[in-house]
Amino acid sequence: MALQCGIVGLPNVGKSTLFNSLSNAKAQSANFPFCTIEPNVGVITVPDDRIVQLARIDNPKKIIPTTIEIVDIAGLVKGASRGEGLGNKFLANIRETDAIIHVLRCFDNDNITHVDGSVNPVRDKEIIDTELQLKDLETVESRISKTQKQAATGDKTAKRLFEILSRYKAALEQGKSARTVELDKEDRKVAYDLHLLTDKPVLYVCNVDEQSAATGNAYVEAVRAAIHEEHAELLVVAAATEADIAELETYEERQMFLEEVGLKESGVNRLIRSAYALLNLETYFTTGPDETRAWTYTRGTKAPQAAGIIHTDFERGFIRAEVIRYDDYVTLGSEKACREAGKIAIEGKEYVVQDGDIMHFLFNV
């Protein structure tokens, strides 16, 4: 299954409006498709000017951008950790995602009722955090009782896991999310299968009114202060405005609209790119007269595994990769010119793929 970002939030914060705007992202990033896997899952094109530039050079028959999956998760209410409302489904859906887009209401509108009677995004954040933390605390305490017995027998891995679990427990009991606990690479491996809800990377989206789309507002600043310990990104988006932009027919109309509200780029495009980065994803390209295509890989991937994304035979029989830097390709204007200028690097099995690489794989099966 592809990596997924789940959109979460309280009822009436603009979560579904944002999801619907994302589903119309094709209107903002050329005529690339959005498709629905099931009612609340969308495969959304990642806007990337680089694929457009490569296509201008090679004039291919097909252009295939990269995509991510966004899941619209049912609204949460207090008591979800105890199964209130759609609590169990909500928590199960979050557990299946790889990262969280947390939408917070940062606008006043008397016509849209807030579930708690007033607008307070920091309180809203804490409601969801508390429910997720309570569920994580339940998970951690359950594992502690099992791991403590194994650690007592001298099992070194169990002892290390017990120490990590104890640190998580202390943080969660203080009302802090698991992601605030600093772990080194080895500890991360030991704790990998815990799948804690509050350890998932998170992007906070402050849903504001149109007037605040470019500069934010006091609600946004309150959220920014509240998340300073979390190593999380914050994005300001006016979901209702994004919905209006998505309805416009032409690129020129959309750009004019954006300029009128003081934006250089739609919030949806920024959100999709941020979600892509949140999942630790990067892009390499293959290009030529038949097809210009973006390929998604996880940051840190080596050349043979990157080749395997195209076809398993490419990885199995990997010999070497020919790599052109994106800037060189665009500057020189063709693969032939890059070859003549000595701008094609020959890389082996240990090469770590870089974002934007243009690659050609040689293999033999």
C-alpha positions as CSV (number, residue, x, y, z in Angstrom):
1,M,0.0,0.0,0.0
2,A,1.2,3.5,-0.7
3,L,2.1,5.8,2.1
4,Q,-0.9,7.8,3.4
5,C,-1.5,11.1,5.2
6,G,-4.7,11.2,7.3
7,I,-6.6,14.5,7.7
8,V,-7.9,14.8,11.2
9,G,-9.8,17.4,13.2
10,L,-12.9,18.2,15.3
11,P,-16.3,18.5,13.5
12,N,-16.9,21.8,11.6
13,V,-13.2,22.9,11.4
14,G,-13.1,22.7,7.6
15,K,-11.6,19.3,7.3
16,S,-13.9,18.0,4.5
17,T,-13.8,21.4,2.7
18,L,-10.0,21.0,2.6
19,F,-10.2,17.4,1.4
20,N,-12.6,18.3,-1.4
21,S,-10.2,21.1,-2.4
22,L,-7.4,18.6,-2.5
23,S,-9.5,16.3,-4.6
24,N,-9.8,19.1,-7.1
25,A,-6.0,19.7,-7.1
26,K,-6.0,18.7,-10.8
27,A,-7.5,22.1,-11.5
28,Q,-4.4,23.7,-10.0
29,S,-1.6,21.5,-11.3
30,A,-2.4,20.9,-15.0
31,N,-4.7,18.1,-16.2
32,F,-3.4,15.3,-14.0
33,P,-6.0,13.0,-12.5
34,F,-7.4,12.7,-9.0
35,C,-9.0,9.4,-8.3
36,T,-11.0,8.0,-5.3
37,I,-10.1,4.6,-4.0
38,E,-13.0,4.6,-1.6
39,P,-15.2,7.4,-0.4
40,N,-12.7,9.0,1.9
41,V,-9.4,8.2,0.2
42,G,-7.9,10.2,-2.7
43,V,-4.8,9.8,-4.8
44,I,-3.6,13.3,-5.4
45,T,-1.0,14.6,-7.8
46,V,2.1,16.3,-6.2
47,P,2.7,19.7,-7.9
48,D,6.2,19.8,-9.2
49,D,7.4,22.4,-11.7
50,R,10.4,20.2,-12.6
51,I,8.3,17.6,-14.5
52,V,6.8,20.5,-16.5
53,Q,10.3,21.8,-17.4
54,L,11.5,18.3,-18.4
55,A,8.4,17.8,-20.5
56,R,9.0,21.1,-22.3
57,I,12.5,19.9,-23.3
58,D,11.6,16.3,-24.4
59,N,8.0,16.9,-25.6
60,P,7.0,13.3,-24.5
61,K,3.9,11.4,-25.6
62,K,3.0,10.9,-21.9
63,I,3.6,12.9,-18.6
64,I,3.2,11.0,-15.4
65,P,3.6,12.9,-12.1
66,T,4.0,11.5,-8.7
67,T,1.1,11.1,-6.2
68,I,0.3,10.7,-2.6
69,E,-2.8,9.2,-0.8
70,I,-4.8,11.5,1.5
71,V,-7.4,10.0,3.8
72,D,-10.4,12.0,5.2
73,I,-10.8,10.6,8.7
74,A,-14.1,10.8,10.5
75,G,-14.4,13.8,12.9
76,L,-13.4,13.1,16.5
77,V,-15.2,13.9,19.7
78,K,-14.2,13.9,23.3
79,G,-14.1,10.3,24.7
80,A,-12.9,8.8,21.4
81,S,-10.2,6.8,23.3
82,R,-13.1,5.1,25.2
83,G,-15.0,4.5,21.9
84,E,-17.3,7.5,22.1
85,G,-18.9,8.6,18.8
86,L,-16.8,7.1,16.0
87,G,-13.9,6.9,18.3
88,N,-12.8,3.3,17.6
89,K,-13.0,3.8,13.8
90,F,-11.3,7.1,14.1
91,L,-8.3,5.7,16.0
92,A,-8.1,2.6,13.8
93,N,-8.0,4.8,10.7
94,I,-5.2,7.0,12.2
95,R,-3.2,3.9,13.1
96,E,-3.3,2.9,9.4
97,T,-1.8,6.2,8.2
98,D,1.8,7.2,8.1
99,A,1.5,10.9,8.9
100,I,-1.2,13.2,10.2
101,I,-2.6,16.5,8.8
102,H,-4.3,18.1,11.8
103,V,-6.8,20.8,10.7
104,L,-7.5,23.5,13.3
105,R,-10.3,26.1,13.0
106,C,-8.7,29.6,13.1
107,F,-11.6,31.7,11.8
108,D,-14.7,33.3,13.3
109,N,-18.0,32.7,11.6
110,D,-21.3,32.8,13.5
111,N,-23.0,30.8,10.8
112,I,-20.7,27.8,11.4
113,T,-21.3,26.3,14.9
114,H,-18.3,25.2,16.8
115,V,-18.8,21.8,18.5
116,D,-17.5,23.4,21.8
117,G,-19.3,26.7,21.4
118,S,-16.3,29.0,20.8
119,V,-13.3,29.2,18.5
120,N,-10.1,28.1,20.3
121,P,-7.7,26.1,18.1
122,V,-5.2,25.4,21.0
123,R,-8.1,23.8,23.0
124,D,-9.2,21.9,19.9
125,K,-5.7,20.6,19.4
126,E,-5.5,19.5,23.0
127,I,-8.8,17.6,22.8
128,I,-7.5,15.5,19.9
129,D,-4.0,15.2,21.4
130,T,-5.5,14.0,24.7
131,E,-7.5,11.3,23.0
132,L,-4.5,10.0,21.0
133,Q,-2.2,10.2,24.1
134,L,-4.7,8.2,26.2
135,K,-4.8,5.5,23.6
136,D,-0.9,5.5,23.3
137,L,-0.7,5.3,27.1
138,E,-2.9,2.3,27.1
139,T,-0.6,0.7,24.4
140,V,2.6,1.6,26.3
141,E,1.4,0.3,29.7
142,S,0.3,-2.9,28.1
143,R,3.7,-3.4,26.5
144,I,5.5,-2.4,29.7
145,S,3.9,-5.2,31.7
146,K,5.1,-7.8,29.1
147,T,8.5,-6.3,28.5
148,Q,9.4,-5.9,32.2
149,K,9.3,-9.6,32.7
150,Q,11.5,-10.3,29.7
151,A,14.0,-7.6,30.8
152,A,14.2,-9.2,34.3
153,T,15.6,-12.4,32.6
154,G,18.5,-10.4,31.2
155,D,17.2,-10.0,27.7
156,K,19.1,-6.9,26.5
157,T,16.7,-5.9,23.7
158,A,13.8,-6.2,26.2
159,K,15.7,-4.1,28.7
160,R,16.3,-1.4,26.1
161,L,12.7,-1.4,25.0
162,F,11.5,-1.2,28.7
163,E,13.7,2.0,29.1
164,I,12.1,3.5,25.9
165,L,8.6,2.6,27.0
166,S,9.3,4.2,30.4
167,R,10.3,7.4,28.7
168,Y,7.2,7.4,26.5
169,K,5.0,6.7,29.6
170,A,6.5,9.7,31.4
171,A,5.9,12.0,28.5
172,L,2.4,10.8,27.9
173,E,1.5,11.2,31.6
174,Q,2.6,14.8,31.4
175,G,0.2,15.4,28.5
176,K,3.0,15.4,25.9
177,S,2.9,13.4,22.6
178,A,5.3,10.6,21.9
179,R,7.0,12.5,19.2
180,T,8.5,14.9,21.8
181,V,10.6,12.0,23.1
182,E,14.1,12.2,21.5
183,L,15.3,8.7,20.4
184,D,18.5,7.8,18.5
185,K,18.5,5.6,15.4
186,E,19.0,2.4,17.3
187,D,16.2,3.1,19.8
188,R,13.9,3.9,16.9
189,K,14.5,0.4,15.5
190,V,13.8,-1.2,18.9
191,A,10.5,0.8,19.3
192,Y,9.4,0.6,15.6
193,D,6.6,-1.9,16.1
194,L,4.8,0.2,18.8
195,H,3.1,2.3,16.1
196,L,2.2,5.0,18.6
197,L,-0.5,7.4,17.3
198,T,1.3,10.5,18.7
199,D,4.7,9.5,17.3
200,K,3.5,9.9,13.7
201,P,4.8,13.0,12.0
202,V,2.2,15.8,12.0
203,L,1.5,18.9,10.0
204,Y,-0.8,21.5,11.6
205,V,-3.0,23.3,9.1
206,C,-4.6,26.5,10.4
207,N,-7.8,27.0,8.5
208,V,-8.3,30.8,8.4
209,D,-10.6,33.3,6.7
210,E,-9.7,34.8,3.3
211,Q,-8.4,38.0,4.8
212,S,-5.9,36.0,6.9
213,A,-4.7,33.7,4.1
214,A,-1.5,35.6,3.4
215,T,-0.5,36.8,6.9
216,G,-2.3,34.5,9.4
217,N,-3.9,35.9,12.6
218,A,-3.9,35.7,16.4
219,Y,-5.3,32.2,16.4
220,V,-2.4,31.0,14.2
221,E,0.2,32.6,16.5
222,A,-1.4,30.8,19.5
223,V,-1.1,27.5,17.7
224,R,2.5,28.3,16.7
225,A,3.4,28.9,20.4
226,A,1.6,25.7,21.5
227,I,3.5,23.4,19.1
228,H,7.0,24.8,19.5
229,E,8.2,21.6,21.3
230,E,6.8,19.2,18.7
231,H,9.2,19.5,15.7
232,A,6.0,20.0,13.6
233,E,5.4,22.2,10.6
234,L,2.5,24.7,10.5
235,L,0.7,25.8,7.4
236,V,-1.9,28.6,7.0
237,V,-4.7,27.7,4.5
238,A,-8.1,29.3,3.8
239,A,-10.0,26.2,2.9
240,A,-13.1,28.0,1.7
241,T,-11.0,30.2,-0.5
242,E,-9.2,27.1,-1.9
243,A,-12.6,25.6,-2.7
244,D,-13.5,28.7,-4.7
245,I,-10.1,28.6,-6.5
246,A,-10.7,24.9,-7.4
247,E,-13.9,25.9,-9.2
248,L,-12.2,28.3,-11.6
249,E,-11.7,27.0,-15.1
250,T,-8.3,28.4,-16.2
251,Y,-4.9,28.8,-14.8
252,E,-5.0,32.5,-15.5
253,E,-8.2,32.9,-13.5
254,R,-6.7,31.0,-10.6
255,Q,-3.6,33.2,-10.6
256,M,-5.7,36.4,-10.7
257,F,-7.7,35.1,-7.8
258,L,-4.6,34.3,-5.8
259,E,-3.1,37.7,-6.5
260,E,-6.2,39.4,-5.2
261,V,-5.9,37.7,-1.9
262,G,-2.2,38.3,-1.7
263,L,-0.9,34.7,-2.4
264,K,1.7,33.6,-4.9
265,E,0.6,30.0,-4.8
266,S,-2.5,28.1,-3.7
267,G,-2.6,26.7,-0.2
268,V,-3.6,23.3,-1.6
269,N,-0.3,23.0,-3.6
270,R,1.7,24.0,-0.6
271,L,-0.2,21.5,1.5
272,I,0.4,18.6,-0.9
273,R,4.1,19.3,-1.1
274,S,4.3,19.6,2.7
275,A,2.5,16.3,3.1
276,Y,4.9,14.6,0.6
277,A,7.9,15.9,2.6
278,L,6.2,14.8,5.9
279,L,6.1,11.3,4.6
280,N,9.9,11.5,4.0
281,L,9.4,11.2,0.2
282,E,11.5,12.6,-2.6
283,T,11.3,12.3,-6.4
284,Y,13.6,11.2,-9.2
285,F,12.8,11.4,-12.9
286,T,13.0,9.4,-16.1
287,T,12.5,11.3,-19.3
288,G,12.6,10.9,-23.1
289,P,10.4,11.3,-26.2
290,D,8.0,8.5,-25.1
291,E,7.5,9.5,-21.4
292,T,8.5,12.0,-18.7
293,R,7.8,10.4,-15.4
294,A,8.3,11.2,-11.7
295,W,9.1,8.3,-9.4
296,T,8.6,8.5,-5.6
297,Y,11.1,7.0,-3.2
298,T,11.9,7.3,0.5
299,R,14.7,9.7,1.4
300,G,18.0,7.8,1.8
301,T,17.2,5.1,-0.9
302,K,20.1,3.6,-2.8
303,A,20.2,3.2,-6.6
304,P,19.3,-0.5,-6.8
305,Q,16.2,0.0,-4.6
306,A,15.2,3.1,-6.6
307,A,15.5,1.0,-9.8
308,G,13.3,-1.6,-8.2
309,I,10.5,0.9,-7.9
310,I,10.3,0.8,-11.8
311,H,10.5,-3.0,-11.9
312,T,11.8,-5.7,-9.6
313,D,14.1,-7.0,-12.4
314,F,15.9,-3.6,-12.5
315,E,16.9,-4.1,-8.8
316,R,17.6,-7.8,-9.1
317,G,19.9,-7.4,-12.1
318,F,21.2,-3.9,-11.3
319,I,24.6,-3.1,-12.9
320,R,24.9,0.7,-12.6
321,A,22.9,4.0,-12.9
322,E,23.5,6.9,-15.2
323,V,22.6,10.1,-13.3
324,I,22.1,13.6,-14.5
325,R,21.5,16.5,-12.1
326,Y,18.2,18.3,-12.9
327,D,19.8,21.7,-13.2
328,D,22.4,20.4,-15.7
329,Y,19.6,18.8,-17.8
330,V,17.5,22.0,-17.9
331,T,20.6,24.2,-18.5
332,L,22.0,22.1,-21.3
333,G,18.7,21.1,-22.8
334,S,19.1,17.4,-23.6
335,E,20.6,14.1,-22.6
336,K,23.0,14.3,-25.6
337,A,24.3,17.7,-24.5
338,C,24.8,16.5,-21.0
339,R,26.7,13.5,-22.2
340,E,28.9,15.7,-24.4
341,A,29.6,18.0,-21.5
342,G,30.5,15.2,-19.2
343,K,27.5,15.8,-16.9
344,I,26.4,12.2,-16.7
345,A,27.7,10.4,-13.6
346,I,28.1,6.7,-13.5
347,E,27.0,5.4,-10.1
348,G,27.0,2.0,-8.4
349,K,25.1,0.1,-5.8
350,E,26.0,2.4,-2.9
351,Y,24.8,5.6,-4.5
352,V,22.1,7.4,-2.5
353,V,19.6,8.9,-4.8
354,Q,19.2,12.7,-4.6
355,D,15.9,14.6,-5.0
356,G,15.5,15.7,-8.6
357,D,18.0,13.2,-10.1
358,I,17.3,12.1,-13.7
359,M,18.2,8.5,-13.9
360,H,18.8,5.7,-16.4
361,F,19.4,2.2,-15.0
362,L,21.4,-0.6,-16.7
363,F,20.6,-4.1,-15.6
364,N,21.0,-7.7,-16.7
365,V,18.7,-10.5,-15.6
